[in-house]
Amino acid sequence: MNVRNFKNRIYNELASIVKALANPHRLEIIELLAQGPSPVQTIAGNTGLSIANTSQHLQTLKSARLVEVEKRGRYSFYSLQNSGVFELWKSLRDLGFAQNAQIDKLLRDFRKSRHNLESVNSEELLERIEQGEALVLDVRPREEYEAGHIVSALSIPQNELVDNLKSLPKNKEIIAYCRGPLCAMADDAIKLLNEHGYRATRLEAGYPEWKIKGLPTVQG
């Protein structure tokens, strides 16, 4: 094999990964799978896609070796091939925020139009956890919490929060988190908490970002 053929084959393989990522639905699927393994039916429900369309996107990601599948009883559970897949996705997202002013503006305008809430970063949350100053609230769906969550976090899914408000203390700050900066579940939870007299803030990042930093987690 000469040098030109070698380079062509390498770049073709790398391009196949980029091609698999070049779809908004597949980017969202990667964000969902970063929360933990999930069956096609759940992924379809979270993305608003049909099961058939979701399966096609998952097969494309699988062909690019970005996801893998495991049979569990009657269901096939998909998961990211490894943590590097999420790190690649996060790098793409961060590059978009840094290089594309429209992306940054969309996020800021979205947050402002909804609740204009303040947030804390992972290091600030870790310090408050260690000092016992905050209650950490995971508002993702229960199965995502059970797959893995921030240490000491309490699970109350966002759609169940209104029925469980009385179980939360009002003498302690509540820091809520969800899937990441593009997820709005924590925003909605904080708005509800603040309206009922709680001191609440969101974690800017989500569970996957916390995990890849090597910060304390509980694995399912």
Secondary structure as GFF3:
##gff-version 3
##sequence-region A 1 220
A	DSSP	alpha_helix	3	21	.	.	.	ID=ss1
A	DSSP	alpha_helix	24	33	.	.	.	ID=ss2
A	DSSP	beta_strand	38	39	.	.	.	ID=ss3
A	DSSP	alpha_helix	40	47	.	.	.	ID=ss4
A	DSSP	alpha_helix	51	63	.	.	.	ID=ss5
A	DSSP	beta_strand	67	72	.	.	.	ID=ss6
A	DSSP	beta_strand	75	80	.	.	.	ID=ss7
A	DSSP	alpha_helix	83	99	.	.	.	ID=ss8
A	DSSP	alpha_helix	101	114	.	.	.	ID=ss9
A	DSSP	beta_strand	119	120	.	.	.	ID=ss10
A	DSSP	alpha_helix	122	130	.	.	.	ID=ss11
A	DSSP	beta_strand	134	138	.	.	.	ID=ss12
A	DSSP	alpha_helix	142	147	.	.	.	ID=ss13
A	DSSP	beta_strand	148	150	.	.	.	ID=ss14
A	DSSP	beta_strand	154	155	.	.	.	ID=ss15
A	DSSP	three_ten_helix	158	163	.	.	.	ID=ss16
A	DSSP	three_ten_helix	165	167	.	.	.	ID=ss17
A	DSSP	beta_strand	173	177	.	.	.	ID=ss18
A	DSSP	alpha_helix	185	195	.	.	.	ID=ss19
A	DSSP	beta_strand	200	203	.	.	.	ID=ss20
A	DSSP	alpha_helix	207	212	.	.	.	ID=ss21
A	DSSP	beta_strand	217	219	.	.	.	ID=ss22
###
